[in-house]
Amino acid sequence: MGVRGLQGFVGSSCPHICTVVNFKDLAEQHRSRHPGGTPTIVVDAMCCLRYWYTPDSWICGGQWREYFSALREFVKTFTAVGIKLIFFFDGMVEQNKRDEWVKRRLKNNREIARIFHYIKSHKEQPGRNMFFIPSGLAVFTRFALKTLGQETRCSLQEADYEVASYGLQNDCLGILGEDTDYLIYDTCPYFSISELCLDSLDTVMLCREKLCQSLGLGLSDLPLLACLLGNDVIPEGMFESFRYKCLSSYTSVRENFDKKGNIILAVADHIAKVRRLHQGEKKLEEILPLGTNKALFYKGVASYLLPGQRSPWFFQKPEGVITLDKPVVSIISGPESNWEVPMCTDPESKQEVPMCTDPESGRDVPVCTDPASGRDVPMCTDPESGQDVPMCTDPESGRDVPVCTDPESGQEISLSSDPEFKQEVPMCMRSESKQKLPVGTNPEFNPEAPMFTNPEIKQEDTINTGPEMKQQVTMVSDPEILQVARAHHVQAESYLVYNILSSGEVECSNSLEDELDQALPSQAFVYRPVRQRVYSLLLGGGGGDTSACPTVKEWFVYSGNPLRHPDLVRPLQMNIPGGTPSLKLLWLSQEPGVQARRLDTLLACFDLSSSREELQAVGSPFEALCCLLIYLFVQLDHVDPRAVQLGSLLVRGLTTLVLVNSACGFPWKTADFMPWNLFDGKLFHQKYLQSEKGCTVEVLVEQNRSRLTKFQALKSAVCRACVKENRPISSRRHWRPHHSGRWGRQESSSHRTSSGHSRSGQGQHWRDQGPGKRSGVCLTPALDIGCVFT
């Protein structure tokens, strides 16, 4: 994460950049400078997961109650000294960082392979040096922090940008994380989570001003340095030859620094010399080897510019643009985008006009600001009127198309070429609603809590976002539904719903799955039919017709997937009594009986409509758990003694429940499938091993009559439901499959397309693949999961 080599450079070559500080003392100083104010620390939660997870057992699915207790202690410690915490989580992966995301996922695959090799060789959990966070930790940490009463937000773009913006705009005490990008942003102080001692509240502050002094640079030079060294946007190899050229001409090589340290010093020295020599008046591409990487380089540098900030490094005369004498080209920053564009001077208005590069002609063209969204859009010239008209990107072709104004609604709609009639036809654009959201959507979280939208705009007391909402092409056109989904996303109350509605693209990181064990399919495929029905619900527009539904791009990690392209997954038809309800009914209606419709829809997503009676008999808090167990029994041919992967599979199932529950309007309490209320990986593993040895249920529940009663009720409900689904459960133990291939190792075509199949038809389901198909499933190991939850 962050700038390549900078963490090591700071730690070994410039230790004076790091200063030990005490949060309690800093908070007192902050209060003296800001009477009546509350010292606030912005927490990059994704950087902190490893620090927060302190339980001894991590390999078996996670010790969630211990983890919840650790989070509670963390929050309590800061609250005790009057410090407010606000937590930010990554809400989506930006396209210019997808390659880096894939690179990390493939690296994680290699680490997981080493973990399973160690387990097979030593029959024990590896040491902390091989630690891998339990599946679903990031998702459930959001809900844990909200349960603890903390302000928790999910980003609409790269989280570190929103963290840095919030810290700057709100005069925060500092940022707590572990990412050298925070040394590059010109924002509030940056503190290390890895160096934090919770007992004393001592940690290390990394001072960007001292870094600049050591390198002979100004704060505004740091983004340029970061991109020349390589970061999440700029590949490390892009300027490798340039860095070595700088090193070869560097005359102040320090013997006590390693090679990487001297490279950083050499590049910084080059930047300083160029700054002094040219004073920022020469084209950047003439003094740096940008070549064809010019646009990407601009994006990388400008991604560090927070609202209101400019870079002194972008002064150039755009090609192909007629301007007045001595045009000034600079960089402006936008709160919604992570990259900026050059500016030129409009000869008529004498004002600065942003520029962008036309991907077809390769020439710079002016852009205008959309008054409704505040976003810059490229312009093209209307051949009839000779006037410039704005452009937008067609999501199917990827090409820019002109935009016109609807005379009735006054909204802008894009014009896309109809391949049949070869003429331009309107294409639906998103236009956010300006009305307030209704109260009462999620019964557990306060829907009237402030919603963070734009780092440049102060929060209001309501979640009405006003005209500054960005406008974009989305998968659905209903602005009210998009606004509700966006609110739940930002407030970290839902999972993946807004991603599906806004971009039709979702991702899921690595799970602890053994790529060499062919007996158990990847969680990506086990829960795909559920996701496909959710896609149908969210994108079908009501009525359940999937014929017109667009495919969803899935970036899910599983064995054999090189992640070169997303899987293109088609929505799956739902079977709901009374038909598929609309999202407005599920999300906004307060009419009597709507809660029952929500539950019907949730069960239909799992294709378990016939199991409603059994689930209601079990009651809260076991309804959600039984639903998941029934689904797994109906889906899997067998349960093999791979407890590590089973634990991960079950927790991923709980995250799927979060998705379905939020998509259906929260028919179940979210707390009913939070893992700290249901699951303990270490205990599950112990009970699993006891079950494999033939221990009775009475022994598994430790002769506790109350636990035994609960277990028998759970078992009865699951067995009855499986019989209804024509999937009787057998008690065969130690059965092994005979087939050797895992379903889902799909062909390595440019794009993999999956239509998915329900159990009731539409082709051969994945559980029916291969000669190892059985009519029943192994009862004891998976049902022993129920003992753990009692």
N, C-alpha and C positions, 0 to 999 in steps of 0.2 A: 504494500500500500504506500502511496505517496511518491516522493521523489527518490529515484534510484541512487543508492549510495549515501544519501544524506544522513540517515540515522546513524550509520557506522562512523561517518565523518564527525558528526557532533559528539558521539560518545568517546571516540578514541583520539581524535585530532584537535578538537576544540571543546574540551570539557568545561571551560569557563562560561560557555553559553548556557550551561545547566546550573540553576541555582536552587538550593533547597529552600522551600517556603512552607509556611503553616497556614492552612485554610482558615483556622479560627482567627489568627492575627490579621490575615488579609480581609476577612469579613468585618472586623472591627474598624480597620482603616477605611473600608468602603463606606460604612455607615457614618463615619465622621465626615467624609467628603460629600456624602449624599444623605443628609438628614431626612428621616422618614422613608428612605428607600430600603428595599430588601436585596441583600447581596444574592445574585443569581449565577449559577454555573450551568452552562449549556453542555450536556453530556452527549457525546457521540456513542450511542449505545452499542452499535455494532463493533466498535473497538474494545468494548468493555466486557463482552460476553465471557471471554476466557478468564478474565480477572474475577468476575462474579461467580463463576462456577467453581466452587471450592469442595463439594462433596468428594469423598474418596473414590466412589464407584462412578465411572462414566461410560464404560464399555457396554453395559447391559440395557441401555435405554435412558439412563439418567435417574438420579435420586431427586425427585422433584420437590418433595416437601422440604428437604434440606436446602435445596436451591432457593426456594421461596423464602425460607428463613434467612438465608444469606442476603437476599435482596432487601428484606425488611430491615435487617441490621445496618446495611449500607445507607438506606434512606434515613433511618432513625439517627444515625451518627451525624449526618449533615444537618438534619432538622434541629438537633439539640443545640447547635451553635448558631442557629438563625439563618442558615443558608438554604435558599430555594434551589431545587434541581428541576431542570426541564430536559426531557429525554427525546432524542431524535433517532429514528430508525430509517433505513433505506426503504423507500416505497416502490422503487422501480429501477431498472438498469437502463441507463441512457445508451443510445445506439453507438455513440462514439467510444463507449467503454465496454461494449459487448465482447470484443476480442480479448480484453484483459480479464473479463469475467470468465470466459471460456478457458483461458489459460490457467486460471486459478482452480477451476473445477477439475481440469485434467490433472493438475498437480495433486489435488486432494485425492483423486482416484488412486494415484500411486501411493500416497500415504496410507489410505485405507487398505490397500493390498498388503502393505507391510504389517499393518495391525493384525489382519487375519492370519498372515503367515506366522506371526509371533504367537497368537493364541493357539494355533494348531501345534506349534512346536513346544510351547511351554505350559499350555493348559492354564494360563493365568492372564490377568489383565496386564498390559504393558505399563511401563513407568510413565510418569508425567511428561517425559520428553517426547512421547508419542501421542500425547493427548489430542483427542478430536472431539469437538463439542457434540453433545447428543443431538439427534435429529429434532428439528422443530424448536430448538432453543430460542432462536431469534423471534419466532412468531409468538411463542407463549410468554416470553419475557415482556412483550408489550402489554399483554393482558395482566400479568402479575403486577407490573408497576401501576397500572390503572387501578387494580384492586387495592393497592397500597395508597391510593389517593394522589398519585403523582401525575403531573401534566406530561402527557406522552403524545408524540406526534410522528406521523409517517410522512416521509418526504414525497413531493411531487416531481423531484428531479434528484440529482446527486445530493445525498444527505450532507456531505461535508460543506457544500456551498450554502445550504440552508442554515447549517450550524454556524458557519462563519458570519453569514449575513445577520442572523438573529443576535449573535453576540455583539456585533458592531452596532446595530441599530438600537439595541436596548441597553447599551452601556453595561454589559454583564461583567461580573467579576472575572470570568475567564471561561475557557473551553477545556473540558476534561476528555481526553481521548488518547489515541496512540497512532498518529498519522502525521508524517512530516509535511503533508500539505498545509497543516495549520501553522507551520513556520513560514510558509510562502504567503498565505492570505494576510492582508493588512487589516487585522481585526483585533479583538481583545486578546489578553494573554493566553498562552497555551500551556496546559499542565498535563503531565504524564500519568495515565492510569496505572501503568505497570510499576511505577515508583511510589504509588500511594500506600502509606501505612495508615490503615483505618483507625487503629487505636489512638494514634497521636495526631492524625490528619496532616502529617507531613507528606510532601511530595516534591517533585522537581518541576520547576518552571523553565521552559525552553524559550530563551529571549531572542526574538528575531532581530532586534536592534543590535545586540552583540554579535549575532551572526553576520550582519551587514558590515560591522566594523572589522571583523576578522577577514572578510572577503574583499573589502574595499568597494562595496556596492551600496546603493540606496535601496530603500524598501521597494520602490517601483521597479527595480531591476530583478527582484527575486523571481517573478513569474517567468521572465526570459531565461534565467538560469535553470529553473526547474524543467523547462521544456527542452533545453539543450542537453540536460543530463538524462532526461527520460522520465515519464510519469505514466499515470493511467490512461492518458490520451495519446501521448507521443511515445511510440515504441522505443525501447532503449537503443536499438540498433540503428535508428534513423540517422543519428548524428555521431555515430561511433568514430568514423574517420575524421570528422571535424574535431572531436575531443582530443584524439591522438595528435592531430596537427597542432592544436593549442599546446599540448604537453611538450611536443618537440621544440617549440619555440619559447617555452616558458623558461625564464632565466633564474627563477628563484625557487627551484625545486628543493624541498626540505627533506633531509635524509631521515628525520624521525617520523615522517608521514609515509603511509603506505601508498601504493600506486593509485588507488581510487581517491585517496585524499588529495594527492598532488594533481590529479585530473580535475577535481572540483576547483582547486585553487587556480589552475591554469585557465579553465573556462571563465571563471570569475574575473581573472586578470584581463582576459581578452575583451570581455564585456566592458570593463572599466575603461580600457584604452579606446575602444570604439566610441564610447559615450563622450570621452574627452575630445577625441579627434573630430568627430562629425557633428557633435552637439545635436544629434537627433534629426538632422535635416536631410539625410541621405536615405534612399530606399533601403529598407531592411533586407530585402532579398539581394542587394548588391554587396552588402557587408557580411551576410551570413549565407551559408549554402542551403537555401530553402528549396530551390528547384521546383519539382512538381508537388512538393509537400507544403506549399505556401498556405493553402486554405486550412489544412489540418493544423499547421503551426499556429496560425492566427487563433483558431479555436482553442488550442492548448493554452496559449499565453492568456487569452482573454477569459478563459474559464476561472481564472483567479481574481478577476476584477469584480468587486462587490458593487452594489447599487451606488451610483454617484462617483465611482472611481474611474480614472483614465490611465492609460499607459503612455509614457513618453516615447515609446519605441515604434509607433505606427505613424510615420509621416511619409506619405508617398503621393504621387500623382497617378491616379488610376488610368489605365489604358482605355482608349476608346470613348472617353467622356469629355465633352467640351465644357470647360469651366472658365471662370475669370482668371486673371493673372494670379499667380502664386496661390493655387488652391491648397487648402489645408486638409489633410486626411488624418483622422485620428480614430480612436476606438471608443465607443460608448458601450456601457454595460446595461443589460436588461435583467430585471429580477427573475424572469421566468426562464431565460435561456442561459446556458452555460458557455456560450461563445458569443463573440461580438463581431461587428463588421466594420470595414473602413468607412470613412466619411469623406464626401466631396462637397464643394460649394455650389448650390443651385444658382445659376446666373440670373434668374428672374427674381427670386426672393432674397438672394444674398445670404440665405441660411444654409447651414450644413445639412447635407442629405446623405443618409447611409448608403453604402455600396455593398453589393454581393457579387459573387462570380456565377455567371450563367454556365451551368454544367454542359450545355451543348456547344456553345460558341467559345467557351473558355474566357470570355471577356467580362470585365466588371460592369455591372448594370446598377442603376439606382434602385433603392427600395423606398417605400413610403410607410408611414405608421398608420395602422388601422385604428381609427378613433374609438371603436367599440372595445377592441381587445387590448390595445396598447402595444401590439406586436408589430414588428417590421415585416413587410411582405414585399417581394420583388415586383418590379414594374415591367411591363412590355408596352410597345407602341401599337395602338389601334390603327391599322392601315387606312381605315375610312376617315376617322376623325383626326388622326395624327396626335391624339392625346395618349398619355401614359395611363395604363390600367393596371391594377394590382394583380398578382399571381398567387396561386396556392398549389400545393403538391397533390396530385392524384394518387391515393394510396395504392391503387392497383398497378398503374404503370410506372409510378415513381417520377413522372414528369410534371413540370410546372404547367398549370392551366390557368387561363384568365378567370377573373371573378367579376360577376355582375351583381347589381342590386335588385332584389325582388321589389317591384313597385307596390305590392300590397303590404308586405310585412316590413319593408325597409331593411331587411337583413341581406347580407351578402351571400351569394351562392356561387359555387365554382362551376365552370363550364367544362365538361368532359366530352371527348369525342365519342359518339356512339358508333361502334364498328359496323353496325348493320346499315345505318342511314348515313354514315360518314358526315354527321353534322354535330354541332355542339349541343349538349343537353345539360340541364342543371344537375348538380350533384349536391347532396345534402351536406350542410356544414353544421358544426356545433355552435350553438349560441346560448350561453349560460343564462339561466333565469335570475332575475334580480329579486325575487320574492323570498321571504324568510321561510325556513324549513319548518314543517309541522313538528309539534312536540309529540313524543311518545313512540318513536320508532324502535329504539332499543331500550327495553325496560331497565337494563342494568347500568347504563352509562347516561350521563346527562346530555341530551342532544342539544341543549342550549349553550353548551360550553363554547368559548371562543374558538373560532377556526382559523388556523394560520394559513394564509393564502400567498401573500407576497411579502418577501422580506423588507421591501421598501415602504410598505404600507402598515401603519400601526393597526393593532387589532381593535375591533369594535366589540361592543357588548353582545352582539348577535353574530350569527354565522352568515349574515348577508354579505356577500363579497362585492357587490356593486359592479361598476363598469370595467374594473381593472382585470376581471377574469380573462384569461387568455382564450382565444378562439382557435379551434383546431378541428380537423376532420376526425370524427369518432365513429365507433361501430353502431351507435344508436343516435337518434336525432331528438329525443325528448329531453329538453333542457332541465325539467324538474327532476327527472330520474337521475340525470347526470349530476345535478347539484347534490342530491341526497347521497348518492354513491361517493361523491368527492368528499363530502363532509365526514362520512363514516371512515373513509380512507385516511384523511388527514388526522382525524382524532384517534386513529389506531383502534377502531372498533370492528373492522371487517378485515378480510383477507382475500386478496386477488380480485375482488368484485370490480373495483374501479379500473384496475388494469385491463380486465376483459372488456368492459364497456367503453373505455377511452381509446385503447390501442389494439385490443385483440391479441395481446402478447403477454405471456406469463412465463415464469421460470421457477424452478425448484432446485436447490443446491444438493450437494451430496448427502446420501444416507449411508449408514454403516451396512453395506451389502457386500457379500463375498462374491466377486466376479467368477470365481472358480467353482462355486457351489451352484449347480444347475437345478436343484430341487425346488427352490422357492423363487418365484418371479419377482422382479423389481417392483417396489412400491409405485413406480411411475405407471406401470401397466395394471397393477391391482386396482388402483383407484381411478384409472382413466375413464371407465364407463360412467362413474359418478360425475367427473368433471364434464364429460360430454353432455350429460343431461343438464348440468348447470349452464353450460354454454347455450343450450337450447332455450332454457328458461330466460336467460339474460338477453339473448340476441334475437329470439324468435318473435318478439313483439306481441306475445300473447297468442293463444290459440293452439300452440304446440306444433305448428307447421315448421319443419326444419329444412324444407327444400330451398328456401331463400336465405337461410342463415349463412353467414360467412364462416370460413374456417378460422380457427384460432391457432396462433403460433405458440408452440410449447417448447421451451428450452428446459427439458427435464434430464437430469443425469441418470444414466443407467448403463449397465455393462454393454460394451460394444457400440455405444453411441459416441462418435468423434466430435459431436457438437459443431460440425461445420455449418449446418443449417438447422433451423427449427423443424420439429415435426409439425406438419399441417394437419390439424385434428378437426374433423367435422363434428358438429353437434349431433346428439342422438335423440331420437324421438322419445318423449315422455308419455307415460300412461297414468293419467291422473283422473280420479273419479270427478266427473263434472267438467272436464277439460282443463287446460292449462290456464291459470289465472294470470292477469297482467301484473307487471311490477308495481304499478300504482296501487292496485288492490292489496298486494302483499306488503308493501312498504308504507303506504300512506293511509290506508283505510282504518277507521276505528269502529266499523260496523260490527254488530254482533255476529258471531260465527266466523269472522275472518281468521281468528287464531287457529281454528280447526282447518281452514283452507291452507294456512301456512304449514301446519303439520302434515297434511296430505301431500303437499308439494315436496316437503323435505323427504318423506318416505319414498315418494316417487323417484327422487334423485338417486336413491339407493336401490330402486326397483323392489321395494319391500312394502308395497301398499297393503298386501294381504296380512302383514304382521302387526298391524296397528293395535289390535286387541291384546296381543301378547305383550307388547311394549307398554301399553297403558296399564296393564296389570302389574308390571314391575314397578312403575312409578319413578318419580325423581328420587335420587339423582342417578339411577341406573338405566334410565331409558336410552340415553345417548350411547352408553357403553354397550348395552345389549344390541342396539341397532348396528353398531360397528361389528360386534362379534358375529351376528347373524349374517351380515354381508360377507365377512371373511369366510365363514363356513360354506356359504352358498357359492363363493367364488373359487376357493382353493381346492385342488384335488386332494391334498394331503398337507399335514403339518409335520415338517421334518425337524429333528432336534437341533436346530440352529438358533438358540435362544437369543443370541446377540442380534441377529437380523430380524427375528420375530419382534423383539422389543422395539427396534427401529421402525418396523412395519406398523406396529400398533400406534406409535406416537405420530407417525405420518398420517395415519387414519384419523387421529384426533384433529390434526390441522385441516384435513379434508372436511371434517364436521364443522369446523369454524367457517370454512368457505360456504358450505351448503346452508348452514344456519343463517348466515348473514344474507345470502342470496334470497332466502325464503322469508325474510322479514323477522327473524329471531323468534321462531316458535318455541325454542327451548332456551333455558337459562344458559348463558355462556359458561357459568361456573360449573355446570354439570359435566363438561368435558375438558376442564382444565386439568392437566396431568398431575398437579400437586394434590388434587382431590381424588385422583383415581389410580395412579400408577407409580410404582417404585421399581426401577430396573433391577437393582440388586436383589430385592426381595423376590421379584418375579423369577430371576435366574435361580435363586435357591430353591424355590418351589418347583420350578421346571425340572431341576436335577433330581429332586425327591420323586417327582412324578415318574421320571424315567427309570427310577429304581423300583417302581411298583408300589409306592406308598399309597395308602388309602386316603380318601378325601378327609376323613376324620383327623388323620395325622397332618395332612396339609394345612388344615385350619387350626391345628394345635389344640384339638379337643374342645374348641370353643363353640358352645351350642348356638349362640347367636350368629356367629359367622357361618356355621354349617347351614342354618336355616336360610340365610341370605343367599348362600351359594346354591342351595337346592332350588330356590325360587328362580334365580338367574338361569341355572341350567335348564330348568323346566321350560322357561319362556323361550330360550334359544332353540331347544329341541323341537318344541311345538311349531315354532315359526319355520324352522328348516324343513319339517315334514310338509307344511303347507306349500313351501317352495319346491316340493318334490326333490328334496336333497337330504335324505335321511342320514343321520350321523351314526357311524359305526364306532366301535371301541378298539379297532385294530391298533396296535402299538408297534413301533419299530419298523413300520412298513417303509420301504425305500422305492423310489421311482426307478423305472428301467430306461426312460428316455434320457438322452444325453444333452439335448439342446434346450436352452431357455427360450421360451417364446419371446419375441420382441427384438431379437438381433436382426433388425431389418436390413434390407439391402442398402448399400451405401450410395444411394442416388443423391442427386443434388438436393432434393426435398423429399422427405418421407411423409406420406399422407396416410392418416388413419381415420377410418370411419367408425370403428368400434362396433361392438355388437352387444345387444342385450341378451339376457339369458333366455328370453322367450322367442327368439328368432333372429331374423336379419343376418343369417350367416353363422359360421362356426365361431363360437366364442373362444378366447385364448385358453380357457381352462380345459377345452376339449382337444387341444393340440397334443399330438404325440401318443405313442402306444402305452404310456403310463397312466392313462385316464382310468379313474376308478369311480364307482357309483357312490361311494361314501367317503367321509373324511375321518381322520384320526381324532377321536373325541378328547382324550385326556389332556395332552399337552396344552392345547389352546384354551380349553375350558378352565384349566388351572389358572389362567389369567384372572378369572373371576375371584379366585381365592385371594389374590393380591389386593383386589379393590375393596375387600370387605374389612 
